[in-house]
Amino acid sequence: MVRGSVPAQAVRGPLAPYAPGFASELSARGYSPWSVMRRLWLLDHLSRWLERERLRAGELTPPWVEEFLRARRAAGYVTWVSPHSMVLPLDYLRGVGVVPEVAPTAPAGPLEELLAAYRRYLASERGLARSTIAAYDHDARLFLSGRSGVDGPHFERLSAADVTGFLARECQWRSIPSAKALVAGLRSLLRYLRVAGLTVTPLDGAVPGVAGRRGGTLPRGLDPGLVARLLASCDRRRTVGRRDHAILLLLVRLGLRAGEVAALRLEDMDWRSGEILIRGKGDRHERLPLPGDVGEALARYLQRRRPGDGSRALFVRVIAPLGALRATAVVAVVHDACVRAGIARVGAHRLRHTAGTGMLRAGASLPEIAEVLRHHSLKTTAMYAKVDHAALRTLAQRWPGRVA
């Protein structure tokens, strides 16, 4: 037993009846016996404090939680003294109905009320994804925060000059994709203000477009040697190595986006037909053939995959708390592989470009590449045509008068 820790049976006070269930919950979520013991020790400390304060478990409201942490700090403890340390026990106690749920706070002030209504509009009326709503909310807050006084934003004085002035300030240091995203978010907000009756003038027409050379930047894929080093950096003797190897193959062979990898579920694998279901942008579902090496890597990972918390996600965490990987974790897998391989760090999207350029060099046509990468328009795929310099060289005409 770890020094300073206690078994579930040793927890005393009003929380003692819930200690065995808390320990089982932690074990099911992948926490090691050492971590379970440490968290039981904290639960015991909390329970005995409640007993001394003559409080019932149901009275453990946020102010009392802060009071408990303050008492720990005053007693000289330097660990488990932050609100974050209380997340696990409080989540469990709320889940079993012992501790009351925290009531959601109402939006404070006119600006927050407006943004809350705007988020509801984006979700219910436009049906946007949560990630898009979060991005639009950020852009709206950026635009409105500079106009919000004590009594809220003054939309009756909003003009086209305000719109263009805001974009001139914000876009001067942004990349072209970032500026285009901001412009899209601002147009969405201005349309909502008109629909909600907060403005009379249709100011969304005052939002200028972002100039950029379509297809001006060549997609940069990784050299095959670097790809091999990335894949070889995964220790496939371990579960995490098999998982990361399968993720890298999906990125570099099928050109999946990080979010698409994170969205994969166990039932998306059709082993009989050799296909995989991709949940792409705009909630589009498309099937792709599953290459043999990718399927083999996935099968080897699934042999070691932990059941976790019952998640149906294909890729899950290998350390506690168990659960589905997020898109940010997929990006981190690529970055960690770069560090292990000793190469400059690249993003997950760079591996998508590697898939596109690799197919082009293998003789695939642009429509075939567009089908695999799931481009909405063939114009997007056309940028890969500029990568094949050998093919373009055969189309180049001789300069008049040049000696062969």
Number of C-alpha atoms within 10 A of each C-alpha: 9 11 8 8 18 19 17 23 11 13 23 18 21 19 20 16 13 17 23 14 14 22 20 13 16 23 16 17 17 21 19 14 14 13 17 21 22 19 25 25 19 18 26 24 18 25 22 18 18 21 16 10 10 11 15 15 18 13 14 19 15 14 9 13 17 16 12 19 19 14 14 19 15 10 9 9 12 10 9 15 17 14 11 8 14 18 10 15 20 19 14 17 21 14 12 12 11 17 18 17 14 9 6 6 6 9 13 8 13 15 20 15 13 18 19 14 15 20 17 14 16 21 15 9 9 10 11 16 13 12 9 13 20 14 14 24 20 14 19 21 18 15 20 18 13 10 15 16 13 8 9 16 17 13 14 10 8 15 15 15 12 15 19 14 11 15 18 11 10 14 16 10 10 12 11 15 11 13 19 18 15 24 20 16 20 24 20 17 24 22 16 18 20 15 12 13 10 13 19 13 16 14 21 20 11 16 17 13 10 15 9 12 8 9 14 9 10 12 19 16 19 18 11 11 8 15 18 12 16 23 22 15 18 23 14 18 8 11 19 20 19 22 26 24 26 25 25 26 23 26 24 25 20 23 25 27 24 24 19 19 24 23 19 21 18 13 12 17 19 14 12 6 9 14 17 21 18 22 20 17 14 8 10 9 10 14 15 15 14 20 15 10 13 18 20 13 20 22 15 16 24 18 10 13 19 18 16 20 15 12 14 16 19 21 27 23 18 17 14 15 17 20 21 22 19 18 17 12 16 24 19 15 21 26 19 18 23 21 14 14 19 13 13 9 13 16 15 25 20 19 27 25 22 24 24 28 23 19 19 18 13 8 9 13 12 20 15 15 23 19 14 20 19 20 14 11 10 14 13 13 21 15 16 21 16 16 18 12 10 10 12 11 9 8 9 8 7 9 8 6 6 6 6 5
